[in-house]
């Protein structure tokens, strides 16, 4: 009898990102991504703070959004100019709803890979948050 090989383990992260994104839309909330910016990320560098950027990925803020298995791509306006954004899925530190902070945080390895969810983390404020009062988001750990 021939031995069967086990299928390669596929990361659950892109599936969880898509699920929380859809949950935000279903609830009328604004989905935000907290991204650790590395060599693979194509984001407007002037909005990167402490090596991270927070991106509004809501349907009103983006065009051509694609939440793929390896990368997230879309176009968005930054200071009035259209910018094509590319974010490796492994660089996503968290996805959460802006209005209530509920979402999920992920471990981001040095190379931009991840093993799955981690304890909640506080995302940094991005350019869209400057006119909002500071608040501490709460991320929920899903097992």
N, CA, C and O atoms as CSV, one atom per row, in Angstrom:
chain,resi,resn,atom,element,x,y,z
A,1,UNK,N,N,0.852,-1.171,0.000
A,1,UNK,CA,C,0.000,0.000,0.000
A,1,UNK,C,C,0.897,1.233,0.000
A,1,UNK,O,O,1.809,1.335,0.820
A,2,UNK,N,N,0.649,2.162,-0.904
A,2,UNK,CA,C,1.461,3.370,-1.024
A,2,UNK,C,C,1.089,4.361,0.079
A,2,UNK,O,O,-0.080,4.523,0.428
A,3,UNK,N,N,2.107,5.010,0.609
A,3,UNK,CA,C,1.876,6.014,1.642
A,3,UNK,C,C,1.373,7.303,0.994
A,3,UNK,O,O,1.905,7.760,-0.017
A,4,UNK,N,N,0.342,7.870,1.597
A,4,UNK,CA,C,-0.191,9.134,1.082
A,4,UNK,C,C,0.505,10.287,1.780
A,4,UNK,O,O,0.712,10.268,2.993
A,5,UNK,N,N,0.860,11.283,0.998
A,5,UNK,CA,C,1.474,12.462,1.610
A,5,UNK,C,C,0.371,13.413,2.067
A,5,UNK,O,O,-0.689,13.507,1.448
A,6,UNK,N,N,0.642,14.100,3.145
A,6,UNK,CA,C,-0.312,15.061,3.681
A,6,UNK,C,C,-0.279,16.332,2.838
A,6,UNK,O,O,0.785,16.726,2.361
A,7,UNK,N,N,-1.415,16.972,2.651
A,7,UNK,CA,C,-1.414,18.222,1.883
A,7,UNK,C,C,-0.660,19.305,2.653
A,7,UNK,O,O,-0.593,19.281,3.882
A,8,UNK,N,N,-0.101,20.243,1.915
A,8,UNK,CA,C,0.625,21.348,2.546
A,8,UNK,C,C,-0.346,22.165,3.396
A,8,UNK,O,O,-1.504,22.361,3.026
A,9,UNK,N,N,0.138,22.631,4.526
A,9,UNK,CA,C,-0.685,23.434,5.416
A,9,UNK,C,C,-0.754,24.852,4.845
A,9,UNK,O,O,0.269,25.499,4.623
A,10,UNK,N,N,-1.961,25.309,4.618
A,10,UNK,CA,C,-2.183,26.645,4.083
A,10,UNK,C,C,-2.548,27.558,5.245
A,10,UNK,O,O,-3.326,27.182,6.122
A,11,UNK,N,N,-1.984,28.749,5.245
A,11,UNK,CA,C,-2.249,29.708,6.311
A,11,UNK,C,C,-3.726,30.067,6.359
A,11,UNK,O,O,-4.378,30.194,5.322
A,12,UNK,N,N,-4.246,30.230,7.563
A,12,UNK,CA,C,-5.632,30.653,7.739
A,12,UNK,C,C,-5.766,32.174,7.692
A,12,UNK,O,O,-6.879,32.698,7.632
A,13,UNK,N,N,-4.646,32.877,7.720
A,13,UNK,CA,C,-4.669,34.335,7.817
A,13,UNK,C,C,-5.472,35.009,6.699
A,13,UNK,O,O,-6.314,35.852,7.007
A,14,UNK,N,N,-5.257,34.681,5.414
A,14,UNK,CA,C,-6.049,35.376,4.386
A,14,UNK,C,C,-7.553,35.108,4.514
A,14,UNK,O,O,-8.366,35.973,4.190
A,15,UNK,N,N,-7.915,33.933,4.978
A,15,UNK,CA,C,-9.330,33.602,5.173
A,15,UNK,C,C,-9.924,34.410,6.329
A,15,UNK,O,O,-11.054,34.889,6.245
A,16,UNK,N,N,-9.156,34.554,7.401
A,16,UNK,CA,C,-9.611,35.336,8.543
A,16,UNK,C,C,-9.714,36.815,8.183
A,16,UNK,O,O,-10.646,37.492,8.618
A,17,UNK,N,N,-8.771,37.320,7.395
A,17,UNK,CA,C,-8.829,38.714,6.949
A,17,UNK,C,C,-10.099,38.970,6.139
A,17,UNK,O,O,-10.796,39.961,6.357
A,18,UNK,N,N,-10.391,38.061,5.199
A,18,UNK,CA,C,-11.594,38.223,4.382
A,18,UNK,C,C,-12.858,38.134,5.238
A,18,UNK,O,O,-13.819,38.867,5.004
A,19,UNK,N,N,-12.861,37.247,6.219
A,19,UNK,CA,C,-14.040,37.078,7.072
A,19,UNK,C,C,-14.293,38.322,7.920
A,19,UNK,O,O,-15.433,38.775,8.023
A,20,UNK,N,N,-13.262,38.871,8.518
A,20,UNK,CA,C,-13.452,40.058,9.359
A,20,UNK,C,C,-13.786,41.272,8.498
A,20,UNK,O,O,-14.586,42.117,8.898
A,21,UNK,N,N,-13.182,41.358,7.327
A,21,UNK,CA,C,-13.535,42.425,6.384
A,21,UNK,C,C,-15.032,42.351,6.059
A,21,UNK,O,O,-15.728,43.365,6.126
A,22,UNK,N,N,-15.527,41.177,5.714
A,22,UNK,CA,C,-16.940,41.007,5.369
A,22,UNK,C,C,-17.840,41.293,6.565
A,22,UNK,O,O,-18.906,41.888,6.413
A,23,UNK,N,N,-17.413,40.869,7.758
A,23,UNK,CA,C,-18.176,41.149,8.976
A,23,UNK,C,C,-18.308,42.654,9.176
A,23,UNK,O,O,-19.391,43.146,9.494
A,24,UNK,N,N,-17.204,43.391,8.990
A,24,UNK,CA,C,-17.252,44.853,9.130
A,24,UNK,C,C,-18.272,45.455,8.169
A,24,UNK,O,O,-19.088,46.287,8.564
A,25,UNK,N,N,-18.223,45.032,6.911
A,25,UNK,CA,C,-19.166,45.567,5.921
A,25,UNK,C,C,-20.601,45.225,6.291
A,25,UNK,O,O,-21.488,46.073,6.193
A,26,UNK,N,N,-20.834,43.983,6.717
A,26,UNK,CA,C,-22.183,43.554,7.088
A,26,UNK,C,C,-22.738,44.365,8.258
A,26,UNK,O,O,-23.946,44.585,8.336
A,27,UNK,N,N,-21.871,44.810,9.165
A,27,UNK,CA,C,-22.281,45.557,10.344
A,27,UNK,C,C,-22.309,47.065,10.106
A,27,UNK,O,O,-22.676,47.828,11.000
A,28,UNK,N,N,-21.919,47.501,8.889
A,28,UNK,CA,C,-21.877,48.927,8.589
A,28,UNK,C,C,-20.685,49.618,9.220
A,28,UNK,O,O,-20.724,50.823,9.470
A,29,UNK,N,N,-19.613,48.858,9.484
A,29,UNK,CA,C,-18.409,49.390,10.124
A,29,UNK,C,C,-17.305,49.595,9.076
A,29,UNK,O,O,-17.397,49.085,7.960
A,30,UNK,N,N,-16.273,50.342,9.447
A,30,UNK,CA,C,-15.172,50.643,8.543
A,30,UNK,C,C,-13.980,49.744,8.851
A,30,UNK,O,O,-13.393,49.861,9.926
A,31,UNK,N,N,-13.606,48.846,7.933
A,31,UNK,CA,C,-12.465,47.957,8.187
A,31,UNK,C,C,-11.131,48.689,7.994
A,31,UNK,O,O,-10.910,49.350,6.980
A,32,UNK,N,N,-10.258,48.556,8.982
A,32,UNK,CA,C,-8.917,49.133,8.937
A,32,UNK,C,C,-7.899,47.999,9.017
A,32,UNK,O,O,-8.117,46.999,9.700
A,33,UNK,N,N,-6.785,48.171,8.309
A,33,UNK,CA,C,-5.654,47.249,8.392
A,33,UNK,C,C,-4.493,47.955,9.059
A,33,UNK,O,O,-4.188,49.100,8.723
A,34,UNK,N,N,-3.848,47.296,9.991
A,34,UNK,CA,C,-2.585,47.761,10.551
A,34,UNK,C,C,-1.504,46.903,9.908
A,34,UNK,O,O,-1.537,45.676,10.006
A,35,UNK,N,N,-0.543,47.553,9.249
A,35,UNK,CA,C,0.461,46.853,8.453
A,35,UNK,C,C,1.857,47.215,8.933
A,35,UNK,O,O,2.163,48.387,9.151
A,36,UNK,N,N,2.702,46.203,9.096
A,36,UNK,CA,C,4.120,46.412,9.361
A,36,UNK,C,C,4.780,46.568,7.993
A,36,UNK,O,O,4.809,45.629,7.198
A,37,UNK,N,N,5.306,47.753,7.731
A,37,UNK,CA,C,5.826,48.070,6.411
A,37,UNK,C,C,7.238,47.520,6.253
A,37,UNK,O,O,8.151,47.868,7.002
A,38,UNK,N,N,7.390,46.654,5.258
A,38,UNK,CA,C,8.690,46.081,4.926
A,38,UNK,C,C,8.958,46.267,3.454
A,38,UNK,O,O,8.281,47.043,2.780
A,39,UNK,N,N,9.951,45.552,2.956
A,39,UNK,CA,C,10.370,45.684,1.566
A,39,UNK,C,C,9.263,45.294,0.589
A,39,UNK,O,O,9.205,45.848,-0.508
A,40,UNK,N,N,8.390,44.364,0.948
A,40,UNK,CA,C,7.353,43.895,0.037
A,40,UNK,C,C,6.126,44.782,-0.032
A,40,UNK,O,O,5.280,44.587,-0.904
A,41,UNK,N,N,6.004,45.755,0.867
A,41,UNK,CA,C,4.825,46.612,0.909
A,41,UNK,C,C,5.020,47.838,0.030
A,41,UNK,O,O,6.069,48.482,0.068
A,42,UNK,N,N,4.012,48.151,-0.753
A,42,UNK,CA,C,4.017,49.350,-1.596
A,42,UNK,C,C,2.928,50.261,-1.063
A,42,UNK,O,O,1.763,50.144,-1.443
A,43,UNK,N,N,3.322,51.178,-0.172
A,43,UNK,CA,C,2.404,52.107,0.477
A,43,UNK,C,C,3.027,53.499,0.426
A,43,UNK,O,O,4.238,53.623,0.237
A,44,UNK,N,N,2.220,54.552,0.590
A,44,UNK,CA,C,2.802,55.896,0.609
A,44,UNK,C,C,3.658,56.077,1.867
A,44,UNK,O,O,3.140,56.098,2.984
A,45,UNK,N,N,4.944,56.204,1.674
A,45,UNK,CA,C,5.900,56.235,2.798
A,45,UNK,C,C,5.718,57.420,3.731
A,45,UNK,O,O,6.098,57.338,4.899
A,46,UNK,N,N,5.139,58.534,3.243
A,46,UNK,CA,C,4.985,59.703,4.104
A,46,UNK,C,C,3.981,59.458,5.233
A,46,UNK,O,O,3.941,60.221,6.198
A,47,UNK,N,N,3.169,58.397,5.122
A,47,UNK,CA,C,2.195,58.089,6.167
A,47,UNK,C,C,2.640,56.932,7.066
A,47,UNK,O,O,1.890,56.514,7.949
A,48,UNK,N,N,3.836,56.420,6.854
A,48,UNK,CA,C,4.378,55.346,7.694
A,48,UNK,C,C,4.942,55.967,8.963
A,48,UNK,O,O,5.728,56.914,8.916
A,49,UNK,N,N,4.526,55.418,10.094
A,49,UNK,CA,C,5.003,55.912,11.387
A,49,UNK,C,C,5.502,54.726,12.205
A,49,UNK,O,O,4.767,53.762,12.419
A,50,UNK,N,N,6.726,54.795,12.652
A,50,UNK,CA,C,7.343,53.724,13.444
A,50,UNK,C,C,7.277,52.384,12.716
A,50,UNK,O,O,7.091,51.342,13.344
A,51,UNK,N,N,7.428,52.411,11.393
A,51,UNK,CA,C,7.452,51.184,10.607
A,51,UNK,C,C,6.091,50.569,10.365
A,51,UNK,O,O,6.002,49.439,9.883
A,52,UNK,N,N,5.012,51.300,10.696
A,52,UNK,CA,C,3.657,50.781,10.502
A,52,UNK,C,C,2.793,51.815,9.811
A,52,UNK,O,O,3.070,53.014,9.851
A,53,UNK,N,N,1.748,51.328,9.182
A,53,UNK,CA,C,0.751,52.204,8.578
A,53,UNK,C,C,-0.620,51.595,8.829
A,53,UNK,O,O,-0.774,50.374,8.829
A,54,UNK,N,N,-1.606,52.443,9.040
A,54,UNK,CA,C,-2.985,51.995,9.203
A,54,UNK,C,C,-3.742,52.437,7.960
A,54,UNK,O,O,-3.717,53.610,7.590
A,55,UNK,N,N,-4.418,51.487,7.317
A,55,UNK,CA,C,-5.103,51.735,6.057
A,55,UNK,C,C,-6.598,51.484,6.188
A,55,UNK,O,O,-7.018,50.454,6.715
A,56,UNK,N,N,-7.390,52.418,5.712
A,56,UNK,CA,C,-8.831,52.248,5.621
A,56,UNK,C,C,-9.091,51.435,4.359
A,56,UNK,O,O,-8.790,51.899,3.259
A,57,UNK,N,N,-9.647,50.225,4.496
A,57,UNK,CA,C,-9.925,49.399,3.318
A,57,UNK,C,C,-11.426,49.262,3.074
A,57,UNK,O,O,-11.881,48.308,2.443
A,58,UNK,N,N,-12.181,50.224,3.580
A,58,UNK,CA,C,-13.623,50.228,3.342
A,58,UNK,C,C,-13.930,50.474,1.878
A,58,UNK,O,O,-13.092,50.991,1.139
A,59,UNK,N,N,-15.126,50.105,1.461
A,59,UNK,CA,C,-15.505,50.215,0.053
A,59,UNK,C,C,-15.549,51.657,-0.437
A,59,UNK,O,O,-15.374,51.892,-1.633
A,60,UNK,N,N,-15.775,52.621,0.434
A,60,UNK,CA,C,-15.786,54.024,0.027
A,60,UNK,C,C,-14.381,54.608,-0.065
A,60,UNK,O,O,-14.197,55.658,-0.681
A,61,UNK,N,N,-13.390,53.957,0.529
A,61,UNK,CA,C,-12.027,54.482,0.543
A,61,UNK,C,C,-11.119,53.823,-0.487
A,61,UNK,O,O,-10.029,54.326,-0.762
A,62,UNK,N,N,-11.555,52.708,-1.059
A,62,UNK,CA,C,-10.689,51.970,-1.980
A,62,UNK,C,C,-11.390,51.705,-3.307
A,62,UNK,O,O,-12.614,51.763,-3.417
A,63,UNK,N,N,-10.570,51.414,-4.300
A,63,UNK,CA,C,-11.064,50.943,-5.589
A,63,UNK,C,C,-10.289,49.682,-5.930
A,63,UNK,O,O,-9.107,49.563,-5.607
A,64,UNK,N,N,-10.953,48.753,-6.578
A,64,UNK,CA,C,-10.325,47.514,-7.056
A,64,UNK,C,C,-9.674,46.717,-5.918
A,64,UNK,O,O,-8.588,46.165,-6.095
A,65,UNK,N,N,-10.326,46.654,-4.756
A,65,UNK,CA,C,-9.785,45.918,-3.609
A,65,UNK,C,C,-9.780,44.427,-3.899
A,65,UNK,O,O,-10.796,43.867,-4.312
A,66,UNK,N,N,-8.648,43.788,-3.687
A,66,UNK,CA,C,-8.514,42.349,-3.827
A,66,UNK,C,C,-7.822,41.806,-2.583
A,66,UNK,O,O,-6.652,42.102,-2.343
A,67,UNK,N,N,-8.542,41.013,-1.790
A,67,UNK,CA,C,-7.986,40.374,-0.600
A,67,UNK,C,C,-7.538,38.974,-1.005
A,67,UNK,O,O,-8.272,38.003,-0.823
A,68,UNK,N,N,-6.342,38.877,-1.550
A,68,UNK,CA,C,-5.832,37.612,-2.055
A,68,UNK,C,C,-5.195,36.763,-0.977
A,68,UNK,O,O,-5.115,37.167,0.183
A,69,UNK,N,N,-4.739,35.580,-1.370
A,69,UNK,CA,C,-4.092,34.673,-0.426
A,69,UNK,C,C,-2.680,35.130,-0.061
A,69,UNK,O,O,-2.209,34.854,1.043
A,70,UNK,N,N,-1.997,35.830,-0.979
A,70,UNK,CA,C,-0.618,36.242,-0.742
A,70,UNK,C,C,-0.454,37.738,-0.519
A,70,UNK,O,O,0.457,38.173,0.186
A,71,UNK,N,N,-1.348,38.530,-1.129
A,71,UNK,CA,C,-1.234,39.973,-0.980
A,71,UNK,C,C,-2.597,40.640,-1.093
A,71,UNK,O,O,-3.550,40.079,-1.635
A,72,UNK,N,N,-2.656,41.856,-0.561
A,72,UNK,CA,C,-3.852,42.678,-0.620
A,72,UNK,C,C,-3.510,43.849,-1.529
A,72,UNK,O,O,-2.515,44.540,-1.312
A,73,UNK,N,N,-4.332,44.072,-2.545
A,73,UNK,CA,C,-4.070,45.165,-3.477
A,73,UNK,C,C,-5.319,46.025,-3.620
A,73,UNK,O,O,-6.443,45.526,-3.558
A,74,UNK,N,N,-5.107,47.324,-3.812
A,74,UNK,CA,C,-6.186,48.261,-4.064
A,74,UNK,C,C,-5.594,49.601,-4.453
A,74,UNK,O,O,-4.383,49.809,-4.377
A,75,UNK,N,N,-6.471,50.512,-4.874
A,75,UNK,CA,C,-6.091,51.891,-5.128
A,75,UNK,C,C,-6.835,52.756,-4.133
A,75,UNK,O,O,-7.996,52.504,-3.811
A,76,UNK,N,N,-6.141,53.794,-3.644
A,76,UNK,CA,C,-6.758,54.714,-2.696
A,76,UNK,C,C,-6.167,56.104,-2.899
A,76,UNK,O,O,-5.104,56.265,-3.498
A,77,UNK,N,N,-6.870,57.087,-2.393
A,77,UNK,CA,C,-6.374,58.465,-2.473
A,77,UNK,C,C,-5.653,58.809,-1.172
A,77,UNK,O,O,-6.153,58.563,-0.074
A,78,UNK,N,N,-4.476,59.380,-1.330
A,78,UNK,CA,C,-3.692,59.889,-0.209
A,78,UNK,C,C,-3.338,61.328,-0.558
A,78,UNK,O,O,-2.663,61.574,-1.558
A,79,UNK,N,N,-3.781,62.272,0.248
A,79,UNK,CA,C,-3.575,63.703,-0.016
A,79,UNK,C,C,-4.049,64.075,-1.416
A,79,UNK,O,O,-3.424,64.893,-2.090
A,80,UNK,N,N,-5.149,63.478,-1.850
A,80,UNK,CA,C,-5.747,63.803,-3.124
A,80,UNK,C,C,-5.199,63.076,-4.335
A,80,UNK,O,O,-5.766,63.190,-5.422
A,81,UNK,N,N,-4.114,62.333,-4.182
A,81,UNK,CA,C,-3.506,61.622,-5.310
A,81,UNK,C,C,-3.802,60.129,-5.204
A,81,UNK,O,O,-3.723,59.545,-4.124
A,82,UNK,N,N,-4.149,59.512,-6.353
A,82,UNK,CA,C,-4.407,58.068,-6.381
A,82,UNK,C,C,-3.087,57.327,-6.243
A,82,UNK,O,O,-2.098,57.668,-6.892
A,83,UNK,N,N,-3.083,56.293,-5.376
A,83,UNK,CA,C,-1.869,55.527,-5.110
A,83,UNK,C,C,-2.213,54.043,-5.136
A,83,UNK,O,O,-3.125,53.619,-4.426
A,84,UNK,N,N,-1.508,53.236,-5.937
A,84,UNK,CA,C,-1.738,51.785,-5.922
A,84,UNK,C,C,-1.039,51.163,-4.708
A,84,UNK,O,O,0.171,51.310,-4.540
A,85,UNK,N,N,-1.799,50.479,-3.879
A,85,UNK,CA,C,-1.280,49.890,-2.636
A,85,UNK,C,C,-1.162,48.382,-2.808
A,85,UNK,O,O,-2.070,47.727,-3.320
A,86,UNK,N,N,-0.018,47.838,-2.366
A,86,UNK,CA,C,0.213,46.396,-2.339
A,86,UNK,C,C,0.751,46.050,-0.961
A,86,UNK,O,O,1.772,46.589,-0.532
A,87,UNK,N,N,0.061,45.145,-0.265
A,87,UNK,CA,C,0.466,44.735,1.083
A,87,UNK,C,C,0.555,43.215,1.127
A,87,UNK,O,O,-0.442,42.539,0.873
A,88,UNK,N,N,1.727,42.659,1.443
A,88,UNK,CA,C,1.792,41.204,1.628
A,88,UNK,C,C,0.920,40.794,2.816
A,88,UNK,O,O,0.924,41.468,3.846
A,89,UNK,N,N,0.183,39.709,2.683
A,89,UNK,CA,C,-0.684,39.241,3.763
A,89,UNK,C,C,0.134,39.009,5.037
A,89,UNK,O,O,-0.344,39.270,6.141
A,90,UNK,N,N,1.348,38.525,4.883
A,90,UNK,CA,C,2.199,38.285,6.051
A,90,UNK,C,C,2.564,39.532,6.819
A,90,UNK,O,O,2.975,39.433,7.975
A,91,UNK,N,N,2.428,40.724,6.214
A,91,UNK,CA,C,2.773,41.982,6.873
A,91,UNK,C,C,1.601,42.587,7.642
A,91,UNK,O,O,1.776,43.590,8.334
A,92,UNK,N,N,0.416,42.001,7.533
A,92,UNK,CA,C,-0.761,42.529,8.227
A,92,UNK,C,C,-0.669,42.167,9.709
A,92,UNK,O,O,-0.613,40.993,10.076
A,93,UNK,N,N,-0.654,43.199,10.548
A,93,UNK,CA,C,-0.583,42.989,11.994
A,93,UNK,C,C,-1.971,42.882,12.615
A,93,UNK,O,O,-2.149,42.219,13.637
A,94,UNK,N,N,-2.958,43.537,11.995
A,94,UNK,CA,C,-4.317,43.489,12.551
A,94,UNK,C,C,-5.325,43.958,11.512
A,94,UNK,O,O,-4.995,44.713,10.597
A,95,UNK,N,N,-6.550,43.498,11.672
A,95,UNK,CA,C,-7.707,44.022,10.945
A,95,UNK,C,C,-8.766,44.265,11.999
A,95,UNK,O,O,-9.028,43.410,12.844
A,96,UNK,N,N,-9.381,45.458,11.940
A,96,UNK,CA,C,-10.347,45.809,12.981
A,96,UNK,C,C,-11.318,46.850,12.459
A,96,UNK,O,O,-11.069,47.503,11.446
A,97,UNK,N,N,-12.420,46.994,13.159
A,97,UNK,CA,C,-13.417,48.011,12.836
A,97,UNK,C,C,-13.033,49.316,13.517
A,97,UNK,O,O,-12.794,49.350,14.724
A,98,UNK,N,N,-12.976,50.383,12.742
A,98,UNK,CA,C,-12.581,51.683,13.284
A,98,UNK,C,C,-13.516,52.143,14.390
A,98,UNK,O,O,-13.069,52.717,15.383
A,99,UNK,N,N,-14.812,51.895,14.227
A,99,UNK,CA,C,-15.796,52.431,15.153
A,99,UNK,C,C,-15.754,51.806,16.536
A,99,UNK,O,O,-16.010,52.498,17.522
A,100,UNK,N,N,-15.439,50.523,16.642
A,100,UNK,CA,C,-15.455,49.882,17.963
A,100,UNK,C,C,-14.179,49.122,18.297
A,100,UNK,O,O,-14.050,48.600,19.405
A,101,UNK,N,N,-13.229,49.049,17.360
A,101,UNK,CA,C,-11.948,48.392,17.628
A,101,UNK,C,C,-11.997,46.882,17.608
A,101,UNK,O,O,-10.965,46.247,17.828
A,102,UNK,N,N,-13.142,46.274,17.354
A,102,UNK,CA,C,-13.222,44.819,17.335
A,102,UNK,C,C,-12.592,44.280,16.061
A,102,UNK,O,O,-12.783,44.829,14.976
A,103,UNK,N,N,-11.839,43.197,16.210
A,103,UNK,CA,C,-11.175,42.588,15.067
A,103,UNK,C,C,-10.219,41.511,15.516
A,103,UNK,O,O,-10.495,40.777,16.465
A,104,UNK,N,N,-9.094,41.415,14.834
A,104,UNK,CA,C,-8.132,40.366,15.142
A,104,UNK,C,C,-6.725,40.866,14.879
A,104,UNK,O,O,-6.475,41.562,13.895
A,105,UNK,N,N,-5.806,40.505,15.766
A,105,UNK,CA,C,-4.387,40.827,15.603
A,105,UNK,C,C,-3.643,39.564,15.208
A,105,UNK,O,O,-4.045,38.454,15.558
A,106,UNK,N,N,-2.551,39.748,14.473
A,106,UNK,CA,C,-1.754,38.627,13.995
A,106,UNK,C,C,-0.279,38.853,14.328
A,106,UNK,O,O,0.184,39.987,14.450
A,107,UNK,N,N,0.429,37.762,14.468
A,107,UNK,CA,C,1.872,37.835,14.640
A,107,UNK,C,C,2.493,38.094,13.275
A,107,UNK,O,O,2.131,37.457,12.286
A,108,UNK,N,N,3.423,39.029,13.233
A,108,UNK,CA,C,4.131,39.336,11.994
A,108,UNK,C,C,5.593,38.986,12.210
A,108,UNK,O,O,6.277,39.605,13.025
A,109,UNK,N,N,6.066,37.985,11.471
A,109,UNK,CA,C,7.456,37.570,11.578
A,109,UNK,C,C,8.339,38.570,10.842
A,109,UNK,O,O,7.846,39.377,10.054
A,110,UNK,N,N,9.635,38.516,11.098
A,110,UNK,CA,C,10.581,39.437,10.478
A,110,UNK,C,C,10.510,39.380,8.961
A,110,UNK,O,O,10.648,40.412,8.304
A,111,UNK,N,N,10.300,38.214,8.394
A,111,UNK,CA,C,10.247,38.061,6.943
A,111,UNK,C,C,8.861,38.345,6.395
A,111,UNK,O,O,8.638,38.223,5.191
A,112,UNK,N,N,7.902,38.732,7.277
A,112,UNK,CA,C,6.554,39.038,6.816
A,112,UNK,C,C,5.647,37.833,6.765
A,112,UNK,O,O,4.563,37.903,6.184
A,113,UNK,N,N,6.073,36.702,7.374
A,113,UNK,CA,C,5.210,35.531,7.416
A,113,UNK,C,C,4.526,35.485,8.763
A,113,UNK,O,O,4.907,36.204,9.687
A,114,UNK,N,N,3.522,34.645,8.874
A,114,UNK,CA,C,2.766,34.563,10.115
A,114,UNK,C,C,2.341,33.128,10.383
A,114,UNK,O,O,2.176,32.323,9.466
A,115,UNK,N,N,2.173,32.834,11.646
A,115,UNK,CA,C,1.700,31.513,12.035
A,115,UNK,C,C,0.253,31.533,12.462
A,115,UNK,O,O,-0.336,30.475,12.682
A,116,UNK,N,N,-0.336,32.707,12.584
A,116,UNK,CA,C,-1.735,32.778,12.973
A,116,UNK,C,C,-1.998,33.894,13.950
A,116,UNK,O,O,-1.147,34.763,14.140
A,117,UNK,N,N,-3.175,33.889,14.584
A,117,UNK,CA,C,-3.550,34.963,15.477
A,117,UNK,C,C,-2.681,35.008,16.722
A,117,UNK,O,O,-2.116,33.998,17.141
A,118,UNK,N,N,-2.584,36.181,17.298
A,118,UNK,CA,C,-1.849,36.353,18.542
A,118,UNK,C,C,-2.699,37.171,19.491
A,118,UNK,O,O,-3.849,37.495,19.194
A,119,UNK,N,N,-2.126,37.501,20.632
A,119,UNK,CA,C,-2.846,38.315,21.596
A,119,UNK,C,C,-3.139,39.682,20.999
A,119,UNK,O,O,-2.421,40.121,20.101
A,120,UNK,N,N,-4.172,40.364,21.471
A,120,UNK,CA,C,-4.523,41.666,20.922
A,120,UNK,C,C,-3.364,42.652,20.990
A,120,UNK,O,O,-2.573,42.651,21.934
A,121,UNK,N,N,-3.288,43.489,19.965
A,121,UNK,CA,C,-2.270,44.525,19.902
A,121,UNK,C,C,-2.953,45.838,19.591
A,121,UNK,O,O,-4.032,45.861,18.998
A,122,UNK,N,N,-2.318,46.942,19.993
A,122,UNK,CA,C,-2.893,48.246,19.738
A,122,UNK,C,C,-2.324,48.802,18.446
A,122,UNK,O,O,-1.132,49.103,18.382
A,123,UNK,N,N,-3.156,48.948,17.405
A,123,UNK,CA,C,-2.678,49.513,16.150
A,123,UNK,C,C,-2.332,50.984,16.311
A,123,UNK,O,O,-2.911,51.672,17.151
A,124,UNK,N,N,-1.384,51.472,15.505
A,124,UNK,CA,C,-1.021,52.879,15.557
A,124,UNK,C,C,-2.020,53.689,14.751
A,124,UNK,O,O,-2.685,53.165,13.858
A,125,UNK,N,N,-2.119,54.956,15.069
A,125,UNK,CA,C,-3.056,55.825,14.380
A,125,UNK,C,C,-2.526,56.203,13.013
A,125,UNK,O,O,-1.344,56.511,12.860
A,126,UNK,N,N,-3.388,56.179,12.033
A,126,UNK,CA,C,-3.002,56.540,10.678
A,126,UNK,C,C,-3.514,57.921,10.327
A,126,UNK,O,O,-4.085,58.600,11.181
A,127,UNK,N,N,-3.322,58.353,9.089
A,127,UNK,CA,C,-3.707,59.698,8.702
A,127,UNK,C,C,-5.200,59.960,8.828
A,127,UNK,O,O,-5.597,61.095,9.094
A,128,UNK,N,N,-6.033,58.952,8.647
A,128,UNK,CA,C,-7.477,59.147,8.743
A,128,UNK,C,C,-7.927,59.340,10.189
A,128,UNK,O,O,-9.027,59.841,10.422
A,129,UNK,N,N,-7.103,58.954,11.164
A,129,UNK,CA,C,-7.463,59.051,12.578
A,129,UNK,C,C,-7.048,60.377,13.212
A,129,UNK,O,O,-7.357,60.603,14.382
A,130,UNK,N,N,-6.375,61.242,12.502
A,130,UNK,CA,C,-5.844,62.464,13.103
A,130,UNK,C,C,-6.924,63.375,13.650
A,130,UNK,O,O,-6.692,64.055,14.649
A,131,UNK,N,N,-8.117,63.416,13.023
A,131,UNK,CA,C,-9.150,64.301,13.493
A,131,UNK,C,C,-10.120,63.611,14.434
A,131,UNK,O,O,-11.127,64.210,14.810
A,132,UNK,N,N,-9.853,62.381,14.824
A,132,UNK,CA,C,-10.699,61.673,15.772
A,132,UNK,C,C,-10.055,61.714,17.153
A,132,UNK,O,O,-8.829,61.743,17.258
A,133,UNK,N,N,-10.859,61.718,18.212
A,133,UNK,CA,C,-10.265,61.683,19.544
A,133,UNK,C,C,-9.567,60.339,19.762
A,133,UNK,O,O,-10.033,59.310,19.274
A,134,UNK,N,N,-8.454,60.349,20.492
A,134,UNK,CA,C,-7.731,59.078,20.701
A,134,UNK,C,C,-8.577,58.097,21.507
A,134,UNK,O,O,-9.256,58.478,22.460
A,135,UNK,N,N,-8.523,56.847,21.112
A,135,UNK,CA,C,-9.216,55.789,21.853
A,135,UNK,C,C,-8.413,54.516,21.699
A,135,UNK,O,O,-7.691,54.328,20.720
A,136,UNK,N,N,-8.547,53.674,22.652
A,136,UNK,CA,C,-7.814,52.412,22.640
A,136,UNK,C,C,-8.690,51.332,22.026
A,136,UNK,O,O,-9.719,50.972,22.597
A,137,UNK,N,N,-8.293,50.807,20.863
A,137,UNK,CA,C,-9.092,49.734,20.250
A,137,UNK,C,C,-9.018,48.450,21.056
A,137,UNK,O,O,-8.034,48.182,21.746
A,138,UNK,N,N,-10.064,47.675,20.956
A,138,UNK,CA,C,-10.073,46.359,21.596
A,138,UNK,C,C,-10.199,45.309,20.513
A,138,UNK,O,O,-11.144,45.331,19.725
A,139,UNK,N,N,-9.269,44.412,20.472
A,139,UNK,CA,C,-9.296,43.330,19.506
A,139,UNK,C,C,-9.655,42.045,20.231
A,139,UNK,O,O,-9.189,41.804,21.345
A,140,UNK,N,N,-10.474,41.227,19.609
A,140,UNK,CA,C,-10.944,40.005,20.224
A,140,UNK,C,C,-10.163,38.821,19.678
A,140,UNK,O,O,-10.026,38.673,18.464
A,141,UNK,N,N,-9.659,37.990,20.554
A,141,UNK,CA,C,-8.926,36.799,20.141
A,141,UNK,C,C,-9.920,35.701,19.793
A,141,UNK,O,O,-10.816,35.397,20.581
A,142,UNK,N,N,-9.765,35.107,18.617
A,142,UNK,CA,C,-10.654,34.056,18.169
A,142,UNK,C,C,-9.868,32.762,18.172
A,142,UNK,O,O,-8.780,32.687,17.601
A,143,UNK,N,N,-10.422,31.734,18.820
A,143,UNK,CA,C,-9.721,30.457,18.874
A,143,UNK,C,C,-10.332,29.498,17.924
A,143,UNK,O,O,-9.880,28.358,17.821
